[in-house]
Amino acid sequence: MSKISIFGLHAQREKILEQLHKTGLVEINQTNTQDASQSKTQCDEHMQIAEAALTILDEYAPEKIGFMAARPVVSIEQYHADATRRDTILQTAAQLIRLDEQVRNPVVQPISAQESEYTRMISGVLPGAWQAEQLQEMLSEHSMNAVHFEIRSAEKRQSHVWFVFMNSHEKGLSALLQSMGFEEMKAEKDEQAQAAIAQIRQLSIHRHDIALLHDQLSLQKDKEQALAQTGATEYTFFVEGYIPKKHAGKLKRLLENDFSAHVELAEPENDEDVPVAFSNHLFSAPVETITETYSMPSSADIDPSPIMAFFYYVFFGMMFSDAGYGLLLAAACGYLGFGKRLEPAKRKNYRMFFFCGLSTMFWGLMFGGFFGNSVYTISTVFFGREVALEPLWLNPISQAMQLLIFSMALGMIQVLIGLGIKFYALCRQKKVLDAICDVGFWMLILLGASAFAAGLGLQMPLLGSIGIWGAALGGTGLLLTGGRKNRHVAGKLFGGVAKLYNVTSYVSDVLSYCRLMALVLATGAIADVVNMLGAMFGRSVMGVVAFILIFIFGHALNFAMNALGAYVHTNRLQYVEFFSKFYQGGGRKFAPFRMNTKYYQFEENRL
């Protein structure tokens, strides 16, 4: 981040702030105690009116919107043009609220009873949407075929119905309607409500105007707040804030060329509360939301996203571990993440799962899983030939021990990288002694233990001996320096022993990566069971139909369960085992002055 200070003529203040609003690159600091509460309160009140009107339209005249449809894009020119109709649109929104009140609480005038010597008529509402055939069947079951009815309207929430019946049926019909949740209304009350609903539906043509008004008010509220945060004299004003360094120079040239303004850029002071923004490439940017969910990096942190991205995709794919599932995940999320269907801000998570899908395809081929053993099952049961997708590396079920060792080795690698990041961060802060004593010796112990284990597994005594000496050297260094910060002599002598006891924590961390093996086995085993159940009915026509139905339902269920499991456990490995080694967090997220809206996208002038 760079600290930015903008000085300009008071007459150009609103235009300069509008330019900052469009570009959305500057977080504005409060430099003035000016109060914008009155204007903000009015914007809030008008926004509530618009929001209430849109809720009413959604209830009585819902709009059909396509699946994951993007918000419409509105130009800044249209924003200014439609702002002149604000009062008219507000009056329409207020009218919708009044009509809704008439529907819910209509004024009932005194009326004469709607009955004759032999008949009676009642009107009211039944909960839910009723069809004439349903209601006639209900009356027939209770021997009331002589009762005449008319469904005036059938909404999702309730249906308005008229009944005309003989006086002799009154008691039985009353009991039946009561059991159905019928609520009687006077005729005028029902007619008044229906008339109000009809007017609401007629006013639904103004839905987009009201939605646009809501977003205009939202932008105006932000702008008023920004105006209140500027410092001003009789002829000049100034704004202070923060801007990402990569955009600072371009914005400076833009403002100084287009306005009578002067822009100063400077490095923030060490004690300033500087906001944090991510800056990553295509591969690692999608996992920024994972880091952000945990905590934004502090000024002393290194952004873990680029390194975490590799492990995140590898672990997720390994736990999901089926090439068929990965193909579906990558195809769907690739379309949503890289296509134009969604807004840019909503594509990041889909891009993350696209890379997770590619990793899942890779590990599925390594383990020989494509919708479980579907290739083998289909070929043997329905074609009488044995064709199988052989694993390119190992079979997780028959070679579970090798998979367990590999999972723990991946865990050890990530833990060591986490410690390496901590070592680098301490050196960058000129705490070299702390880096060596508090991190370096632990890395030596873990590397030595890893070399010893590898020597045993590979039957390489020399490698095992090197590992023992390395671990011993690291343990000795930790014993001698672990208590160096204690004031008392006893603390300095025995502080290292307490530090060395933390080896149990590292052992626990590495064992946590056994969940990689567990979820690999779970995904594959359940997929194989689904295929086995589907094949139980043989190669008959009914058997093919049963296989297809069981295959689709079973694999869909397995996909949902294990995708969720892979997501949860991958996050846990990052948050608990990886971040705990080096990450402090606690940073404040960069919150630029930008065009935040709910219903429309306004064009922003990006640099």
Helices and strands as residue ranges (DSSP letters): E 2-9, G 10-12, H 13-23, E 27-28, H 37-60, E 73-74, H 76-82, G 83-85, H 86-104, E 119-127, H 132-141, E 148-154, E 158-166, G 167-169, H 170-179, E 183-185, H 187-202, G 203-206, H 207-228, E 231-232, E 236-243, H 245-258, E 261-266, G 285-287, H 288-294, H 305-320, H 323-338, G 344-346, H 348-367, H 374-383, H 400-428, H 432-434, I 435-440, H 441-458, H 461-481, H 489-500, H 503-511, H 514-534, G 535-537, H 541-572, I 573-578, G 579-581, E 601-602
